[in-house]
C-alpha cells in the first residue's frame, strides 16, 4: 500500500519528467556545417535541423536566425534554405568564402538551445581576368636597349583565383589595317608576364610600337581571357652616322631604309677666283642620322683641295675657290672628298664627293636663227615620221652658240612642249630633228610647239616655235613659203580651179577698164595740143609768124 508521502513523491517525479520531456523539443540539435555553390538560386537547400521539436507542429518552440550573414538564410520548418534573389546573387568574391550565422531555439520564449551555422561558398568561375592598369601604361624605351632584355612586365588579376598565362598575340600581324609590332617582343615565362625584346629597335624607322598581350586562364575549363594593347615609345639614341643631303634611298622594306650620299657638282671658269661655289644639288649639307638628337657636325676636305686652291667652312660646309685655274686643258676637273663628323664623336662620320668642272668662259648665249620654223607632214598610218619643211627637206631645229667656231654647242639639250593640243605627239632629238606619231594625226591638223635649247653648262636657254601642218595623202609639200602650191595647198582641186577662173576674169576686166580710162584721158586734152599734134609739132614749141613771099625771095 502506498503511503501519502510515497504518492507525493510519485507526483513530483511525474511533474519533473513532464517538464524534462517538454524541454527536450529544442534539444538534439548541433552546429551546422554546410556548403553551397556560388550564384545558387533562391531556395537552394543548405541543411536540415536535428532538434527534437518541429516548429510547424509545436507552437511552444520558436526558431530564430541571427548573426552577420543571417539574412542569406530562411527557415522552412526544420530546413535551412538560401535567401538570394535576382538582384542579390551569392557572390563569393564579394561576401567571402564562408557565411556565418546562429540559430536560437526558444521554448515558451525561453532560450533552450543555440547552434552555429557555417556555410562555405564553393567558388564558381564566373569572373574574367583583367589587367592591372598600372602594368599596361605606355612605356618609353631607348632604341639602344639590347635584344633579350626585359622591356616591361604586365600583370592580370582573376578574382576567382585562377592561374593566368600570358602570351604575345601575334595573330593580328596577318590582319590588314590592325597589324601590330608583335615581332619585336616575346614572353619566355608564360606565368611571369615579363615581356622580352626580341629584335633591335630603331628610332629612325619606327618611333612607336604597339603590342597586344593576351592573358588566359589555364586552370579552368572555360579558359576565360582578356587582352591589353601596350604602347612602347622608342627614344632616340646616338647610334646613327651623319648623312649628306639629299639622301637618296636605295633600299626600303618598311623597317630599314638605306640611302647613299649624293655627288655634288659645280662648273667654274678660268677667270673665277675667290668665289663661293654653289653646288648642285646644294648646298653641301650633312645631318646627324639621329633625327631627334641632331648632334653638331664639323666639315673638312680629306683630299682634292689642290694645295689650298679650295677651302671649306668647318661649320657650314661652304666651299670657296681661292685661286683661279691657270689652264683648263691641264686640269679640266677636280674631285674633292668631303667629310662630315660628329663634334662629340669623330668616329661617327660620313664622306661625300664634290666634282668641280673647269669650263671655258661663256660669252654668248645660244639662239635660234628663226623665231618660227615651218614643218609639214603627209597623212600616213606610219607610227613615226620625220617632220619636213619647204622643198620636202628634213626640218632641223638647231640653236647656234657663237662660243664655238662651228656654232654647234654639244652641251645643248633640246626639249619640246606643246602650245596647242599635241601632247605626246611629237619628239625632238638632241640633233634638232622632230619626229611625229603620224598614225595619230589627221589631214588639216595644225600644231604649234615650243622648242627650248638649254646650255647644260651655263644654264642659258633659247626659245623658238615650230608650226606643223598635216597635208592630205598625195599632196606635195610646198617648195617655198610663196609657191603656188602653197596658195592652193589646203584646197581641193575643183575649188582651186574655180578660184583661178575668177582671178582670170577679174584680170581681164581690169585690163579693159585701164584701156577705157586711157582713152578718156586722151580725149580731154587741150585743143591747142591736139592741133599741134595734128601739124606734127611738139606742143611746147611756139608757133612762128607766117613767112611772106618777100622773105622767101
C-alpha positions in Angstrom: 0.0 0.0 0.0 1.2 3.4 -0.9 1.5 5.9 1.8 0.7 9.5 1.2 4.3 10.6 1.2 5.0 8.0 -1.5 2.2 9.3 -3.6 3.6 12.8 -3.2 7.0 11.7 -4.4 5.5 10.0 -7.4 3.5 13.1 -8.3 6.7 15.1 -8.0 8.6 12.7 -10.3 5.8 12.8 -12.9 5.9 16.6 -12.9 9.7 16.7 -13.3 9.6 14.1 -16.1 6.9 16.1 -17.9 8.9 19.3 -17.8 12.0 17.5 -19.0 10.1 16.0 -21.9 8.8 19.4 -22.9 12.3 21.0 -22.7 13.7 18.3 -25.0 11.9 19.9 -28.1 14.9 22.2 -28.5 17.4 19.5 -27.7 19.0 17.1 -30.1 20.4 19.8 -32.3 24.0 20.5 -33.3 26.2 23.1 -35.1 25.6 23.1 -38.8 28.5 23.0 -41.3 27.3 23.0 -45.0 28.4 24.1 -48.4 26.6 26.0 -51.2 27.7 26.9 -54.7 28.3 30.5 -55.7 25.4 32.0 -57.7 22.9 29.3 -56.4 19.3 30.3 -56.9 16.8 31.3 -54.2 15.6 28.4 -52.0 18.8 26.3 -52.5 19.0 23.7 -49.8 21.5 24.4 -47.1 20.9 21.9 -44.2 18.2 20.2 -42.0 17.9 20.9 -38.3 18.2 17.9 -35.9 16.3 19.3 -32.9 13.6 17.2 -31.3 10.7 19.5 -31.9 9.1 20.6 -35.1 8.3 24.3 -35.2 5.4 23.7 -37.6 3.7 21.3 -35.2 4.7 22.7 -31.8 3.6 26.2 -31.1 5.7 26.2 -27.9 9.0 26.5 -29.7 10.3 29.2 -31.9 13.5 29.3 -34.1 15.4 32.5 -34.9 18.3 33.1 -37.2 20.8 35.7 -36.1 24.3 36.9 -37.0 26.2 38.8 -39.7 25.0 36.7 -42.6 21.7 35.6 -41.2 19.7 37.4 -43.9 21.2 35.0 -46.5 19.1 32.2 -45.0 15.5 31.5 -44.2 13.8 28.6 -42.4 11.2 26.2 -43.9 10.2 24.0 -41.0 13.4 22.3 -39.9 15.1 23.1 -43.2 17.5 26.0 -43.8 17.4 27.4 -47.3 19.4 30.1 -49.3 17.8 33.5 -49.3 19.2 35.0 -52.6 17.4 36.9 -55.3 17.9 38.1 -58.9 19.2 41.4 -57.8 21.3 39.9 -54.9 23.3 37.0 -56.2 25.5 34.9 -54.0 28.9 36.2 -54.9 31.9 34.6 -53.2 34.2 37.4 -54.4 32.0 40.0 -52.6 30.9 38.0 -49.5 34.0 36.0 -48.8 34.3 32.2 -48.7 32.1 31.5 -45.6 28.7 32.6 -44.4 28.3 32.6 -40.6 25.0 32.8 -38.7 23.5 31.4 -35.5 20.2 29.5 -34.8 18.5 30.1 -31.5 15.7 27.8 -30.3 13.1 29.4 -27.9 10.7 27.4 -25.9 8.0 29.4 -24.2 10.1 32.4 -25.1 13.0 30.9 -23.1 16.2 30.2 -24.9 16.7 26.4 -24.8 19.4 26.0 -27.4 21.8 27.9 -29.7 23.7 26.4 -32.6 26.3 27.8 -35.0 25.8 27.8 -38.8 28.9 27.9 -41.1 28.3 27.6 -44.8 31.2 27.5 -47.2 30.6 29.2 -50.6 32.0 27.0 -53.3 33.8 29.1 -56.0 32.4 29.2 -59.5 34.4 30.5 -62.4 32.2 33.5 -63.1 34.8 36.2 -63.4 37.2 37.0 -66.3 40.7 38.1 -65.7 41.6 41.7 -66.1 44.9 43.6 -66.4 46.1 45.9 -63.6 46.1 49.3 -65.2 49.5 50.4 -63.9 51.2 47.5 -65.7 49.7 48.3 -69.2 50.5 52.0 -69.3 52.6 53.4 -72.2 56.3 52.7 -71.9 59.4 54.7 -73.0 62.3 52.6 -74.1 65.7 53.7 -75.6 66.5 52.3 -79.0 69.8 51.2 -77.6 68.2 48.6 -75.4 69.8 45.3 -76.2 68.0 42.3 -77.6 66.9 39.7 -74.9 66.4 42.5 -72.3 63.2 42.8 -70.3 61.1 45.7 -71.7 58.2 45.7 -69.2 56.1 43.4 -67.1 52.3 43.0 -67.2 50.1 41.7 -64.5 46.5 40.4 -64.7 44.2 39.5 -61.8 41.4 37.0 -61.6 39.2 37.3 -58.5 38.3 33.7 -58.8 42.0 33.0 -58.1 42.6 31.1 -61.3 46.1 30.6 -62.7 46.8 33.0 -65.6 49.2 32.5 -68.5 50.5 35.4 -70.6 51.3 35.4 -74.3 52.1 38.0 -77.0 49.3 38.0 -79.5 50.9 37.6 -82.9 47.7 36.7 -84.8 46.9 40.3 -85.7 50.1 40.6 -87.7 48.3 39.0 -90.7 45.2 41.2 -90.4 45.3 44.3 -92.6 44.9 47.7 -91.0 45.4 46.4 -87.5 48.9 45.0 -87.8 50.9 45.3 -84.6 54.5 45.1 -83.8 54.5 41.7 -82.1 57.7 40.6 -83.9 59.7 42.9 -81.6 58.6 41.1 -78.4 58.2 37.7 -76.7 57.4 36.2 -73.3 59.7 33.4 -72.2 58.0 32.6 -68.9 54.2 32.3 -69.5 53.2 32.9 -65.9 55.5 35.8 -65.2 54.2 38.5 -67.6 57.8 39.6 -68.4 57.9 40.9 -72.0 61.4 40.5 -73.6 62.8 42.5 -76.6 63.1 40.0 -79.5 64.8 42.2 -82.1 66.6 45.6 -82.2 64.8 48.9 -82.0 65.4 51.7 -84.5 64.1 55.2 -83.8 64.8 56.3 -87.4 62.4 53.8 -88.9 59.8 53.3 -86.1 59.3 55.7 -83.2 56.3 53.9 -81.7 55.4 50.2 -81.3 52.2 48.5 -80.2 52.0 45.0 -78.8 48.9 43.1 -77.8 49.3 40.9 -74.6 46.9 38.0 -74.1 46.0 36.8 -70.6 44.2 33.5 -70.3 43.0 31.2 -67.5 44.8 27.8 -67.7 43.2 26.1 -64.6 39.6 26.2 -65.7 37.5 24.6 -68.4 36.1 27.9 -69.5 39.6 29.4 -70.3 38.4 33.0 -69.9 40.8 35.5 -71.3 41.4 39.2 -71.8 43.8 41.3 -73.9 45.6 44.7 -73.5 47.4 46.8 -76.0 50.6 48.3 -74.7 52.2 51.2 -76.5 56.0 51.4 -76.5 57.5 54.7 -77.4 61.1 54.4 -78.8 63.5 57.0 -77.6 66.3 58.2 -79.9 69.8 57.1 -79.1 73.1 58.2 -80.6 73.6 55.2 -82.9 73.4 56.8 -86.4 76.1 58.3 -88.6 75.8 61.6 -90.4 74.2 61.7 -93.8 74.8 64.2 -96.6 71.6 65.7 -98.0 69.6 65.0 -100.0 70.0 61.4 -99.1 68.7 59.2 -101.9 67.1 55.9 -100.7 68.3 52.8 -102.5 66.5 50.2 -100.3 63.3 50.3 -98.3 61.5 47.4 -96.6 59.3 49.3 -94.2 61.6 48.7 -91.2 65.0 49.6 -92.7 66.0 52.4 -95.1 69.4 52.5 -96.8 70.4 55.6 -98.7 73.5 56.9 -100.4 75.2 60.2 -100.2 74.8 62.5 -103.3 77.5 63.5 -105.6 77.8 67.3 -105.7 78.9 69.1 -108.9 79.6 72.7 -110.0 81.1 74.4 -113.1 83.7 77.1 -112.9 85.7 79.0 -115.5 89.4 80.0 -115.7 88.5 83.5 -114.6 86.8 82.6 -111.4 88.7 83.4 -108.2 87.9 84.0 -104.5 84.4 82.8 -105.2 81.9 80.7 -103.2 80.9 77.7 -105.1 77.2 76.8 -105.4 76.9 73.0 -106.0 74.0 71.0 -107.4 72.3 69.5 -105.5 73.1 72.1 -103.0 74.1 73.4 -100.7 76.6 70.9 -99.3 74.9 69.9 -96.1 75.0 66.9 -93.7 72.8 66.0 -90.8 73.1 63.7 -87.9 71.3 60.4 -88.6 69.7 60.6 -85.2 66.9 63.0 -86.1 65.8 63.7 -82.6 69.4 64.5 -81.4 71.0 66.4 -84.3 74.5 66.5 -82.9 76.6 69.4 -84.4 78.9 68.4 -87.2 82.3 69.6 -88.4 83.3 69.6 -92.1 86.7 69.0 -93.7 88.3 68.2 -97.1 90.0 64.9 -97.0 91.6 65.1 -100.4 91.5 67.1 -103.7 91.9 70.6 -102.3 94.9 71.1 -104.7 97.2 72.7 -102.2 94.7 75.1 -100.8 93.0 76.1 -104.0 89.7 75.0 -102.4 88.8 75.6 -98.7 85.8 74.6 -96.7 84.0 76.3 -93.8 84.2 73.7 -91.0 80.7 74.8 -89.6 78.7 75.4 -92.7 80.3 73.2 -95.3 80.6 76.1 -97.7 83.4 75.6 -100.3 85.4 78.6 -101.7 87.7 78.7 -104.7 90.8 80.7 -103.6 92.9 80.7 -106.7 91.9 80.6 -110.3 92.7 77.7 -112.7 95.5 78.6 -115.0 94.9 76.1 -117.8 91.6 74.2 -118.0 93.1 71.9 -120.6 95.7 70.6 -118.0 93.2 70.5 -115.1 89.7 70.1 -116.6 88.1 68.9 -113.3 88.7 68.5 -109.6 87.4 65.8 -107.2 87.0 66.7 -103.6 86.4 64.2 -100.8 84.4 65.9 -98.1 84.0 64.5 -94.5 81.3 65.4 -92.0 81.9 64.1 -88.5 80.1 64.5 -85.1 81.7 67.0 -82.9 81.3 64.8 -79.8 82.3 61.6 -81.5 84.7 61.9 -84.6 84.4 58.2 -85.2 80.8 58.8 -86.4 81.4 60.4 -89.8 80.4 60.3 -93.5 82.2 61.1 -96.7 80.8 62.6 -99.9 82.3 63.6 -103.3 82.2 67.0 -104.9 83.1 67.3 -108.6 84.3 70.7 -110.0 84.4 71.1 -113.8 86.5 73.8 -115.4 84.8 75.3 -118.5 85.7 77.9 -121.0 84.2 81.3 -120.4 80.7 81.6 -121.7 80.4 84.9 -123.6 77.5 84.3 -125.9 74.1 82.7 -125.1 72.6 80.2 -127.6 70.0 81.5 -130.0 67.8 80.3 -132.9 68.2 81.9 -136.3 64.4 81.8 -136.7 61.6 82.5 -134.3 59.2 80.2 -136.1 60.1 77.1 -138.0 57.6 75.7 -140.6 57.0 72.0 -140.7 54.9 69.6 -142.8 53.6 66.0 -142.5 51.8 63.9 -145.0 48.9 62.0 -143.6 50.0 58.4 -143.0 49.5 55.3 -140.9 53.2 55.1 -140.1 53.8 55.2 -136.3 56.7 57.6 -136.7 57.7 60.1 -139.4 60.3 62.9 -139.7 58.8 66.4 -139.9 59.9 68.1 -143.2 60.0 71.7 -144.3 59.8 73.5 -147.6 61.1 71.5 -150.5 60.4 68.3 -148.6 63.7 68.8 -146.7 64.1 67.3 -143.2 63.3 70.0 -140.6 66.3 70.8 -138.4 65.6 73.0 -135.3 69.1 73.8 -134.1 70.3 76.7 -131.9 73.6 78.5 -132.6 76.2 79.2 -129.9 79.0 81.7 -131.0 81.2 80.4 -128.2 82.1 77.6 -130.7 83.7 78.1 -134.0 81.2 76.0 -135.9 78.3 77.4 -133.8 77.4 73.9 -132.5 77.4 73.5 -128.7 77.5 69.8 -127.9 76.1 70.6 -124.4 72.8 72.0 -125.7 69.8 69.9 -124.7 66.6 70.2 -126.7 63.2 69.8 -125.2 59.8 70.4 -126.6 56.5 71.3 -125.1 53.2 71.8 -126.9 51.5 75.2 -127.1 48.3 73.6 -128.5 46.7 70.2 -128.1 49.6 68.0 -129.2 50.7 66.3 -126.0 52.9 63.3 -126.7 52.5 63.5 -130.5 56.0 64.9 -131.2 59.5 64.3 -130.0 62.7 66.2 -130.7 66.1 64.5 -130.8 69.3 66.1 -129.5 70.3 66.8 -133.1 67.2 69.0 -133.6 65.2 66.5 -135.7 61.4 66.5 -134.9 59.7 63.1 -135.1 55.9 62.8 -135.2 53.5 59.9 -134.4 51.8 60.1 -137.8 49.3 57.4 -137.1 47.6 59.6 -134.5 47.4 62.7 -136.8 44.8 63.6 -139.4 44.8 65.8 -142.5 44.4 69.5 -141.9 45.6 69.2 -138.3 47.9 72.0 -137.2 50.1 72.1 -134.1 52.3 74.8 -132.7 55.2 73.6 -130.5 57.8 75.4 -128.4 61.4 74.2 -128.6 63.8 75.0 -125.8 67.6 74.7 -126.2 69.3 74.7 -122.8 73.1 75.0 -122.3 73.7 72.3 -119.6 76.9 74.1 -118.5 75.7 77.7 -118.2 72.0 77.1 -117.9 71.2 79.7 -120.6 68.3 78.8 -122.8 66.9 79.8 -126.2 63.3 79.5 -127.4 61.7 79.0 -130.8 58.3 77.8 -132.2 57.5 75.1 -134.7 54.3 75.4 -136.8 53.4 72.0 -138.2 50.7 71.3 -140.7 49.4 67.9 -141.7 48.8 67.6 -145.5 46.5 65.2 -147.4 47.8 62.0 -148.9 49.4 62.7 -152.3 49.5 66.5 -151.7 53.0 67.8 -152.4 55.0 69.7 -149.8 55.3 73.4 -150.8 58.7 74.4 -152.4 58.8 77.8 -150.7 56.7 80.0 -148.5 55.5 81.8 -151.6 54.9 78.9 -154.0 51.7 78.5 -156.0 51.3 75.1 -154.4 51.2 76.8 -151.0 48.4 79.1 -152.1 46.2 76.2 -153.1 47.8 73.5 -150.9 45.0 73.4 -148.4 42.2 73.3 -151.1 40.6 70.7 -153.2 41.4 70.7 -157.0 37.9 71.8 -158.1 38.0 74.7 -155.6 41.4 75.8 -156.7 40.3 75.8 -160.4 37.3 77.9 -159.6 39.4 80.4 -157.8 41.8 80.6 -160.7 39.0 81.3 -163.2 37.7 84.1 -161.0 41.1 85.6 -160.8 41.4 85.4 -164.6 38.1 87.2 -165.2 39.0 89.9 -162.7 42.3 90.5 -164.5 40.6 90.8 -168.0 38.0 93.3 -166.6 40.8 95.3 -165.0 42.6 95.5 -168.4 39.5 96.8 -170.2 39.0 99.3 -167.5 42.5 100.5 -167.8 42.2 101.0 -171.7 38.9 102.8 -171.3 40.4 105.3 -168.8 43.4 105.9 -171.0 41.2 106.7 -174.0 39.1 109.2 -172.0 42.2 110.9 -170.8 43.4 111.5 -174.4 40.0 112.9 -175.4 40.2 115.5 -172.7 43.5 117.1 -173.9 43.7 120.9 -174.8 42.7 121.8 -178.4 45.9 123.6 -179.0 47.7 120.5 -178.1 45.5 118.5 -180.4 46.2 120.9 -183.2 49.9 120.8 -182.6 49.8 117.1 -182.8 47.9 117.3 -186.0 50.5 119.6 -187.6 53.2 117.3 -186.3 54.6 119.8 -183.9 55.6 119.4 -180.3 53.1 121.1 -178.1 55.7 123.1 -176.2 57.0 124.7 -179.4 55.6 128.2 -180.0 54.0 128.8 -183.5 56.1 131.3 -185.6 54.6 134.1 -187.8 53.7 133.3 -191.4 56.5 133.7 -193.9 55.9 136.3 -196.6 57.0 135.8 -200.2 59.4 138.5 -199.9 61.2 136.9 -197.1 61.4 133.8 -199.2 62.9 135.7 -202.0 
